[in-house]
Amino acid sequence: MTHLTHLDAGGRARMVDVSGKAPSAREAVAAGLVRMSPQTRDLALSGGARKGDVIAAAEIAGVMAAKQTSSLIPLCHPLSLSKAEVRVTPAGEGLEVTARVATTGPTGVEMEALTAVSVACLTLYDMLKAVERGMSIDAVRLLEKTGGASGDWRRP
């Protein structure tokens, strides 16, 4: 795991020391689903929602969130991201959000990808809640990660 919490001898939490780790190329892909009615999904895709372009707003919010992950998740290392892409696409049950985040550094970007997806999903909910309050945010998950000492991993 990338961002483990450890306790020091005094029982206090501290960040994992990554100062001795060599930088390497790392990438993570995460996804999530906002379940909604077909009518709400179509409204979001049309760009005709009262709050404007719901899809563009969610994608931008996700990128911004990836860059702020260490401010949101305690003990998460601040990283210089070389790539953060968020895409919202139609899915049978609503809108699928996918984030791809990359860096060259001593620790992975799984938390940044998951944060990007989570905030993009929350943005979709916020911008569409006046139309449908019964939406749900589901299946936020890591799909794959590459690089680092633990190697590559893909969700089966």
N, C-alpha and C positions, 0 to 999 in steps of 0.2 A: 504494500500500500504506500502511496506517495506521502500523504500528510498525516503521519501518526502523531498522536499526543503521547508524550513521555513525562514521567514525573522525575524530578531531580531528587537528590538525597534528602532534601527537606520536604518532599511531598508536593512541591509546586510544579505546575505544568510548564513545559517549555517546548519550543519548536525543535524538530529533529535537526541536528547539525548536519548540513549538507556541504559544508565548506571543503571537505576533502574529496568530494565526488567530482569527477571530470564531467564537463558539460557534454551533452550529446543531444542529437535531434530527437525530439519527442512530439507525439501527436496523439490526440484523443478525439473520439467521436461519441457524442451522446444524443439521445432522442427522447421525446416525450409526446404525449397526445392530449389535445384538448377535445373532449367529447362534447358534441353539440348536435342540434338538429340540422338536417340538410338545409333548411331555410336560413338558419343563422350562418352556416358555413358559406352558403352562396352569397349572402350579403357581405360577409368579410372579403370574399374573393372578388366581388364586384367593385370594391372601393367605395361603396355607397353608404357606409355606416355613418351615423351622426358625428362620430369623433374623427372621421376621415379615413385615411389609408391604414387600416388595421394591420395588414401584413407588413408593410414597410416599418411601421412604428414598432412592431414586435421584433422584427429582425434587428433593427438598430438598438433597441433596448437590450437584446441578448448580447450583442457585441460589447456594448458599454458595460454590462454586468460581468462579462468574462474578464475585462480589464480591472474590475474592482473586487475580484474574488477574495483577495487577502484582507480587504477591509470588512468583508462580510462574514468570513469563516474564521473563527479563532484558530490561531497557531498555523494558519496556512501561509506558505512562503509567498512573498510578492514576486511575480515573474514578469519578465519582459517578453511579451507575446510577439511572435513574428507573423501570426495568422490567427484570425478569428472570423469565422463565417457562420452565419445563422440563416437557415432557410425554413420558411413555412410553406407547406404544400398540402393540398387537399388529401384527405384520407376518407375512407368509407364512413367512419364514425365521427368525423370532425376535421381538425387540422393537425397535421404532424409537424413537429418542430425538430430540426436536426442542427446540431452545432459541431463544427470541426475547428479545433484549436491546436496551435503548434507553437513550439519554442525550441531554442537550443539552450539548454541549461542543465543544472544538477538535479532537478526534480521534475516530475511529470505534470501534465496539464489536465488530468481527469476532473479535478474539482472545478476548473475554469469552464470546461465543456458542460458539466452538469449544472453549474450556476447559470451559464448562458441559456440553456434550455429552460430551466426553471423560471427565470425572469421573463423570457419571451412568452412562455405559457401564461404567466400571471398577467402580462401586458395584454395578451389576447382576451383573457377573462375580463380584465378591467374595461377594455374598449368595447366589449360586446355584452356586458352584464345588463345593460338597459333593455336589450332585446331578449336575453335568455339567462335568467339567474341560475337555472338548473344545470349549467355546464359543469363538467368535472375535469380536473387535471389528473392524468393517469400515466402510468408506465414510464416515468422519468427514469432513465437507465443509461449506463455506459454500454456502448456497442463495441468499441474496440479502443485499444491503446497500443502505441508502438514506441520503442526505444527504452532506454534505461536498463539497469542491472537485471530487472525481472523479465526483460524481453517483451515480446509481443503477446497480446491477448485479444481474442475475439469472442463475443458472446456466441454460444453454440446455437 
